[in-house]
Amino acid sequence: MKDTAMKRAVYACLSLLCLALVQPALAMDLQLTGKTALVTGSTGGIGYGIAKTLLHEGAQVIINGRTAESVAKAAASLKQATGKTPLTFAGDMSKAEDIERLAKTFPTVDILVNNVGRFIPREFSQSTDQDWYDSFDLNVMSGVRLSRFYLPGMKQRNWGRIIFISSESALQIPVESVQYGMTKAAEIAVARGLAESCAKTGVTVNSILPGPTLDSDDPRAAARFGDRPQAQVEEEFFKTRRPTSLIKRFARTEEVASLVAYVASPLSSATTGAALRVDGGVVKSAF
């Protein structure tokens, strides 16, 4: 009788084990369904990757680009990739009047991803005042203005996420574009200051620092390579320009987007005021 009971127990355990093996792995639920996210500069590159990931996770996403044509093209591509249609807004985020128009069109946002930015490669002594003003207006003031509009509503609802897409260039200022490094460092400072102002609320503010990132599907990437194959360009870049990289390759946009999606989710409620790196180990520091 004891043998029979033991056999039954063994069979039960084996059945449960088999069931576990055949069950598909459960995906982490980021609980983004029903949340509205605005991603600036999202018709290509990292911004597009973030929009795609958030759509996959169930969020309603507002994408943005400077022209109606680029926004419509990105929206169609996102619909094809995710089966979901994003909301759209065409406007220049360096202009206060366009940001005001955006805020009136979409007055309620749960997740604000300040991604839009411009890199102007120009040696310091050759850079102009206008280069600096243009970089600051787009890279920094766009996020300042949008945060100023959306943060009060987030505080009132006691939930919200503001994410600044900064860069490892904030920590390792590129000599080929000092003004870009300045703006990315400023974004970290703004994010930390806003996080301090959100203490004891359900609103978090963080900055995310990508390293060299490539969207291989973006035709602009191929244009930068010229006639050279990507592997050759990549090897040369990390040997001469970013030798401290630990992954020795460009990060993919979806790798950056995965971190953004988590930080945008309710699961990240204890993460705020942080500068989070997804730089492939380029910054030679553990902190």
N, C-alpha and C positions, 0 to 999 in steps of 0.2 A: 504493500500500500504506500509505503514511504517512497519506493522507487517510482511508482506511478505519479505521485504528486511532484516528485523532483523532475520527471520527464515533462510533465505539463508546464512546470515553471520554466524549464529550459526552452521548450517550444514557444512559450509566450515571449520570452526574451528575444529569441531568434526572429520571431515574427515582427516585433517592434523594431529590431535592428534593420531588417529588410525594408520595412516601411520607411524608416528614416533615410535609408540609402536611395530609395527611388523617389522620394519627395524632392522637388526642386528647391534650391536654396532660397530662403525668404529674403527679399530685398529690404533694406532699411527704409522705413517710412519716415520721410522728413517732415511730414505733417504740413505741407505747403498748400494743400488743396484749399481753395477759398481765399488765399492770400493774393493781393495785387502787388506786383513788382514793377518798378520802373528801372530800366537799364539804359543809361545814356551811351551814345556812341556804339550802337549794337547792330549795325548793318554788316559788320565784318570783324575778324580777329577775335580777341578775347571777349568783347562785348557780345558778339553773336553767339559764341560758345556758351556764355553765361545764360543768355536768353533761351537757348535750346535746352539746356539742362533744367532750368526752372520750369519750362513748359512740360518737359518730360515728368517732372515731379508734381505736376498738377496745379501750379500757380498760374494766375492770369498775368500775362506779361505785356508791358508797354515797351515797344522798341522805338529807337530814335536814331535819326540820321539827319544830315543837313538838307538833303533833297528828297522830294516826294518820290522820285524815280528809284533812288537807292533804298528807301524804306519799303516801297512796294515790292521790289525785287527780293529783299531780305525776308519780308513777310511771307511771300510765296514759297521761298526756300524752306523756311521754318515750318510752314504748314505741311509741306511734303515730307520733312524729316520727322515731325512729331505727331502729325495728324491734328494739330491744334492751331487755331488762327490767332496770332498775337494782335493786340491793339497797336496802333501806330501813331507817331507824331513826327512830322518833319520840321526841323528848326535848328538854328545855330545856337548851341549851348554857351557860346562865349558872349551872347547878346542878352542883356537883362530883359528886353522886351519879348524875346522869344521864350525865355523861361517863364515870364509872367503869363504868356499865352498858353504854355504847356500846363501850368498850374491851374489855370481856369478851365482847361479842357478836361483835366484829370485831377480833381481836387482832393481825392483820397488815395493815398498810397501806403501800403503796409511795409514794403521793402524798397528802399532806395539804394540803387547801386550806381555810385558816381564813377563811371568807367571812362567817359570820354576824355581824350587827351591828344596832345600833339607833341611829336619829337622833331625839333628843328636842329639838324646837325650843322653846327657852325662853330668854328674855333672862337674862343672867348674874345680875342682882340678884334675879330671881324663881326661879332654879333652887334646888333643895333638895339637901341632902346625899344623899338617896336617889337623886335623878337621877344624881348623880355615881357613886355606888356601883353602881347598876344598869347604867349605861353601861360602867363599867370591868369589871364581872363578865362581861358578855356580850361586849363588843367585844375585850377584851384577855385576860382570864383564861381564856376558852374556848380560845383558841389556845395559851396557856401550858400549860394542863393537858393538852390533847391532844398537844402537842409533847413534853411531858415523858414521856408514855406511849409514843409511837410512835418517837421519835428513837433510843433505844437499839437497837431492832430494825433500824432503817435502817443504823445504824453497823455493827452485827454483819454485816449482809448486804453492807455497803459500797456501798449504793445507796439513794437516796431523795430525795424532793423535799418541802420544806415551803414553802408559799406563803401569805403573809398578804395578804389583800385590804384594803389601807389606803385612802387617798383623797387627792386634792389638798387636802382640808381639813386634812391634817397639815401642810401648808406655808403655806396661806392660811387661818388659823383663822377659821371663820365666827362672826360676832358673835351670830348667832341661836342658836348652840349651841356655846359654848366647850368644854363637856365632851366633845362629839363630836370636835372637833379635837384635844383632849388625848389621847383614846384612840387616834386614828389615828396621831398622832406616836409614841405608845408602841409601837404595833405595828411601826413601822419600827425602833425601837431594839431591840426583842426579836428581830426577824428578823436584824438585823446581828450582835447578840451570839451568837445561835445559829449563824450562819454562821461566826463566828470559832472556835466550839467544834468545827466540822466540818472544820477545815483538814486537808488531806492525806487526805481521804476521798472517796468517791463520792457524798456527800450534799451537796446545795445547799439554801440557804435564801434566799429573796428576798421582798420586798414589792412589790406592784403597786398603783399609785395611779390609779384611775379618776377621771375628771372627772364632770360631770353626765351621767348615763346614764339612758336610758329604754327600757323594754320596752313597746312599743306594744300588745302582745298581753295585757299584764297588766291586768285590770280595775281594779286599784288605781290605775293611771296615769290612766285616764279619770276616776276619781272625783276626783282632784286638780285636774283641769281645770275641773270644774264644767260649766257649759253652754257654755264657750268652746271654739272649735276648737283643736287642738294647735298649728297654725302660729302662731296669735295668742299663745298662752301662751309658745311657744318664743321668738318674736321679743322679747316683753316681758322674759322672763327673762334673755336674753343682753344685752339693752340695759341693764338696771338691776342685775342681780345678778352676772353673770359677763361683763362687757364685754371682758375680756382674751382671751376665747376666740377662737381662730383659725379654727375650723370653723363657729362661729356656729350650732351646732345641738347637740342631745343626741346623745351617742354611743349606738350600739346595743349591746345586751348581747353580741351575737356578736362585736363588735369587741374588747371587753374579753376575752371568752372565747378568742379566737384567740391573744392574747398569753399568757394563762394556759396554754393547751395547749402552746405552744412551751416555755415555762419549765418545765413539768411533764415534758417529754420528755427522753430521753437526748441529744438534739441540743444541749441548752443547758448541757452539762456545764462550760463555762468561765464561766457566768454565776452568780455567787453573792455574797451580801452586798450586793445592789444594791436600790435603790428605783427601780422602773421605772414611768414615767408613761405612761398612755394617757388623757390628760386633754383632748385636743383643743386643746392649747396654752394652756390656761387659766392655768397658772403662767407668769408672765412672766419666764422664765429659760431659758437654754440648758443649764444644768447641774442 
